Amino acid sequence: MTNTFDKVAAFSLKLDPQDIPQSTREAAALMLLDTLGITIASGPMEAGRIGRETAAALYGAGDPDISARMMFDGRRVSMAGAAYAAATQTDNLDGHDGYNPSKGHIGVVVIPALAALAETVPDFSGPEALATITVGYEVAGRAGISLHDTVSDYHTSGAWNALGVAAMAARLRGQTPEQLRQSMGIAEYHGPRSQMMREIANPTMLHDGSGWGAMVGMSSAVLAEMGFTGAPAITIEEDRVAQHWADLGQFWQMEHQYVKPYPVCRWAHAAIDAVRALMLEHKITADDIASLQVNTFNEAACLFQSMPNDTSSAQYSLPFAVATMALYGRIGVEHITGDGLNDTSVAGFLGKITVSEAQIHSERFPQYRYSDVEVTLINGQTLASSDVHARGGPESPMSHEEVVGKFMEFATPTVGQTRAEAIRDACFALMQPDSRFSDLGQHLYDPPGS
């Protein structure tokens, strides 16, 4: 057992909520709210429905002590099944947070894991809930960076965010350091090392592998409690990655997540924002545009190019997202589902868009997500943007009010104004010393309309 693991175990199991900076706790509450908005909005979507039905069919709990209600559904399954269902659901509406250095997503498993774990342990305080969220983000983010730094393939988030889930489970379920060590080793070994660029080339409901990341993290925790062994997790214990854990408890990755203004792949956001800014600055409409050239980094240039015929492809199509923004000035759930997939105006505009890789943008990925655009108008005038970085991260943050507004926009159509407001208020109330997780939890399990 290395000194690095000792550090991770002490942080995961013993971190005092009061030792977390106020700004970090505020970020945890805000990311909790943002993720819940996506979990709620994705509930009626086909992938979410299938995820919940699969959990009910395959992942029921034989032991009531490790069972949990599924979020916004109410049926009881195993805690691994509940985490899987909510993470799969959330993952398939690509509006949840992410972290540039890890090239992936954390909240998509952390929030489902918290909701599932809360069903298996006695009620805990609001500050403890935020501390557990923070542990999940800090551990998962560093595991992601470590894995990307030591392997050649570009894998999905489920490959490493499972370790954050394992750390959360160990904390709330009172595991020993040795149980945590085995759990993390199991989670890393079984984490889905799925190929991200394969999903980019052929978008499906597989998405970013986070449903399985949540499942693996929870299953690993239970296996370790029962005595199953699997250590070490080399993303923590190998000497090559020690540098990535050196600032644990000092630099708070929790405060550096990005929030997505639009429910599509983050790689498309810089181009969307560049087009949006040009159109607002020059007061032009989609009808004024003759052609539109997008210059972006390689991974973004690989996104789906044609008119999508399903929600998965719509969320991974840069031209579709840019066309939607140009035509409607926003991108909402209605644009990537249902009739939005048969929008003849968007389909017609796609022919005006060309996407190319720009080496300067590729060199700055993954730390940054830059693009620039050139718009040629019907009158022959050419407009060019500067290099634009995607909004929502530390480089160009959304305001607190914008994030709250996003939550209300996404949550209200599914659960209604009253319940959405109650969830919003309960998330921020968790920062109060006398709050309990159940103050929020009472709103998280019943199906919409109940």
N, C-alpha and C positions, 0 to 999 in steps of 0.2 A: 504494500500500500504506500503510495508516494505522498510526499508533503502536499502536493497539489490536491490530491483527493481529500486529505485531512482538512484543507482549507475550504474545499467545496462542501464537505459534510458539515463543518461548523457553521458555515454561512447558511446552508439549507435548513438545518435542524434547529439552530440556536439564535438566528437573527432576531433581535428585539425590534418589534414594530417602531418603537420610539427612537431607535438608532437610524431609521431611514429618513433621509431629508424630506422636509415638507414638500418640496417641489417634486420629489420622486413619488410620494404618496398621491399627490394631485394628478400626476401623469398616470398612475395605476388606475385611479378612479375614472379618468377620462378614457383610457383605452378599454376599460371594462364596459363603459357606456357605448363606445363606438362599436365594439365587437358585438354587443347584445343587439344593437340596431341591425347588423347584418344577419345575425342568427334569426332574428324575428322575421326580417324581410324575406329570407331564403326559405322559410317554412313551407309556403305553398308551392314552391318550385319542385319539379319532378325529382331532382336528385335528393333533395331533403326528404321527400315522401318515401322514396325507395330506401334511403338510409335508415329511417325510423322503422319501416316495415321489416327490413332485414334484421335490425337489432331485435325486434319483437319475435321474429321467427327463429333466429339462430343464437342470440346472445342473452337469453333469459338467465336469471340467477337461481341456482339451486339453494343458495344460502341467503336468507333475507338480510343478514348483516352486511353483505356486500352488494346489495341491490340499490337501485336508484331510479327515480322517475326521469323519463326523458324530458328535455327542456321543451316547453310550449307544446306538450303532447300529453303528459300525465301518466302514460303506461309505464309500469315498472319492469326494468330489465336489470342485467348485471351492471355494476358501475363502469366496467369496461365497455359494455354495449351502449350505455347512455352517453359516455364520452365520445365513442365512435360516431353515434348517430348525429349528435350536435356538431361535431367537428366536420363530418362529411357534409352536412347541411350548410354550415357556414362557409366551408371551403369552396362550395360551388356557386357562391355569389361573390365575385372577386372584388369586394369592397372593404375587406378587413385590413388591419394594419400590417406593417412589415418593417424589416430592419435591413438597411442597405448592406452593411458589412457581411451579414450572414446570407445574403441573397435569398431571403425567404421570409416566412411568416411565423409568428409566435402566438399572438392572442387567439388565433383560430383553434389552438388546442388548450391553451391555458384557461380560458373562460369555461368551455365545456367541462374540463377536468375539475375546476373549482366547484361547479354546480353538481357534478356527480359525486365528488368526495364529500360535499356537505351533507349528502343524504346518508352517509355511512358513519359519521362521527357526531359527537355532541355539538350543539350550536356553539359558535365561536364569535369573537368580537369583530366589529367592522375593521379596526386597525389590523387585526390578524388576517382578515381576508385580503386586505391590500398588501400585507407583507408576503402572503403566500403567492399572490399574483406576481409580485416583484421577484420572488425567488424563481418562479417559473420562467419569467422573461430573462433574468440574468443568467441562469444556467443554460437555457435553450440557446440563447444568442451566442454564447461563447462556444457551446458544443458545435453549433453550425459553422462558425468561423474556423474552428479547429479541424472539422472534417473537410471543409472545402480546401483548407491549406495543405492537407496531407494526402489527398486522393486526386486522381486525374479527371474523374467524371463529374458532371454537373447534375447533382441529385436533388430530388424534391425535399421539401421541408420536413416531411414525415421521418426522414432518415435521422434527423437530429433533434427535432422538437419533442420527440418521445422522452428524451432525457430530462427536459424541463418538467414534464408530467410526472416522471418518476420522483423527482425532487419534491414536488408539491405533495404527492401522496405520502412520501416518507415523513414530511413535516406534520401534516395533519393527522396521520395515523400513528404517530409516535414511534416510528421505526428507529432502530439503532443505527449507528454509523455503518456497521458491517452489513446490515440488511440493505441500507441505501447503496452501498458499494456493489453488492450483488445485483440489485435491481437495475442500477445504471449499466452494468455490464450486459445484463440480459436485454435491456432496452436498446442499447447500441447495436448488439449483435442481430437482433430481430427487426430493427428499424428498417422501413422500406427504402432501400437504396434504389429507388425508381428513377428513371432517366427523364429529367425535366425537359430537355430539348425534344425528346420523342413526343411528349404531350403538347409541346408548342407546335410541332409540325402537324400533329393530328389531334386537335382538341377534343376531349371527351369529359365524362364525369370523373375520370381519375384525378384530374386537376393536380393539386400539389402534394398529394399523398398524406395529407394531415389527418384524415379520418383514421387511417391505419397508424399514424404516429400516436394519436390519442389512445387507440386501442392497445398498442404495444406498451406504451408507458404505464397504463393502468394494469394491464396483465402482468407486467414485469414486477410491479410493486407487490401484487398478491403472491406471485410465485416466490419472491424473496421472503415474504412473511412465512411462507410454508416450508422454507428451507432450501429452495432451489438455488443453485449457484450459477454464476456466469461472469464473474469479474475476471479481468479488469475491463473498464471502458477506456480504450486507448485515446479517445478524444479528450480525456481528462488526465490519464496517468502516464501517457508517453511523454518522454522528455521534450520531443519536438514541439509540443503544444503548450508547454508550461507558460510561455510568454502570454498566451491568450487569456490565462486565468490570473495573471499577476495583479490586475487591478480590480479583482472581484471585491465588492464592498467599498470601493473608492470611486470608480467611474460607474455611473448608473446608466446602463443601456436603456433602462425603462423610460428615461426621459428623451431618448433619441429615436423612437419609433416614428415611422411616417403614417399619416392618416390619408386615406384615399378619398379625394373629392368625387371620384367616379367609380362605379362598380365594374371596372374592366382591368385587365392586366396593367400593373404599374409601369411596365416598359413602354406602354403607349401614352402615358400621361404627359410627358414632356412635349410631344408633338401636339397633343390635344390643347395643352396650355399655350403653346406658341401660336396656334391657329386662333384660339380664343382671344388672345391679347391683340393680335393684328387686326382682327375683325372689329374689336371694340375701339381700338385706337383710331382706325381709319373709317369707322362707321359704315362698313360694307356688309352685305348680306351674301348668302350662298349664291343667289342669282347673279351677283357681280363677278363671280369667280369663273375663269376659263380653265385654269389648271392649278394644281397644287403639288409642289415637290416637298417631300419630307426627307430630311437628312438626319440619321439617327445612328445609334450603336448597333453592332451586329446582331445581338440577341433580339432587339426590337424589330430589326429589319426582317427577321425570320418569322415574325408573327403572321398568322393566317391572313391571306391577301384577298380572298374572294368574298362575295356576299354570303354570310353565314346562313345555315338553315336550322341551327339549333342554338341554344343558350351558351353551351360550352364554346362553340366556335365564335360566337359574338363577343365573348369576353376576352378572347385571345386574338382578335382582329384589329390591328392598328388602323387600317383604312376605314373600316366600318365605324370605329369610334370617332375618328377625325371627321368623317362625313356627318355623323349624327350631331356632333358639336357644331359644325358649320351650319347645319340646317335648323337646329332647335335651340342652340345656345346652352344646352345642358345634356347630361346623359343620366337617365334614371332607369329603374328596374323595368319600366314599361318599354324601354327601347331595346332591351336585350332578351325579352320574352314575348310570347304571344304574337300579336299583330306587328310588333316592332321588327320581327324577323322577316316580314313580308312587305316592308316599307319600300314602295317603288321609287320614292324620292331619294332615299339613301342609296338604293341600288344604282340609280342613274348617276348619282354624284361620284360613286366609286371610280368610274371611268376617268374622272379628272385627276385622280390621285396617283402619284408615283412615289415609291419608297426606296431609298438607297442608303447604304452604310456610309458613314463618315468616320474616317479613322480616328480623328480627334475625339469623337464621342465614344468610340469603342475603347480607347485607351483609358478613359476615365471611369469605365464600368468595372466593378460593381459599386464602388464607393459613391459614384454619382450617376444620375440618369439624365443626360443632356440630349436635346435635339434642337434643330432649327428648321424653319420652313421658308419656302419662297412661293408667293402667290402671284399668279399672273391674272390680271383682270380682263374682262371682256373688251375694255377699251385699250388694251395693250400695255397698261401700266404694270410694273412689277414691284411688289412689296416683299421685303425680306425681314425676317425677325433676327434678333440676336440669338446667341446660344441660350436656350431656355432650360432651366431645371424644373423637373416635376414639382408641383406644389404639394404641401402637406408634411414635408419632413423638416428637419432642423435648418436646412438651407433656405426654405421658403414656407414657414409654418402656417397652418390654418389657425385662426384664433379659437379661443375657448368657445365663443358664441357660435362660430361656424361649425365646430364639431358637434355641439349640442343640437344645432339646427339640422345637421345631417342625420343625427339619430332620430329626431322627431319625424323627418321626412320619410325615413326608411321604415320606422316602427309603426307609425300611426295607421297606415292602411290595413295592417294585419291585426293589431291588437286594440286599436282604438285610441283616441286622445287621452282618456282618463287613465288607462293602464300604462300607456307610454309615459305620461307625466309622472306617474307613481314610480316607475322604474328609474326614470331620470333622477328624481329627487332622492331615491333610496341609494343610488350609486354614490352620489356626492356626500350623503349623510354618513357613509361608512368611515369617513375621516374623523367623525366625532368619537371620543373615547368611550362613551356609553352606548354606542350603536352595536347591533348584532347582525351577523350575516342574514339571519332569518328575516330581518326587516326588508331586505331585498329578495331573499329566496322565496317569500310568499307570493311573489309575482312571476316567478320564472318557470313553473312547471305545468300549470293548468293550460289546456289548449286555448287558442284564441276563441273569444266569444263565450267562454264559460264564466 
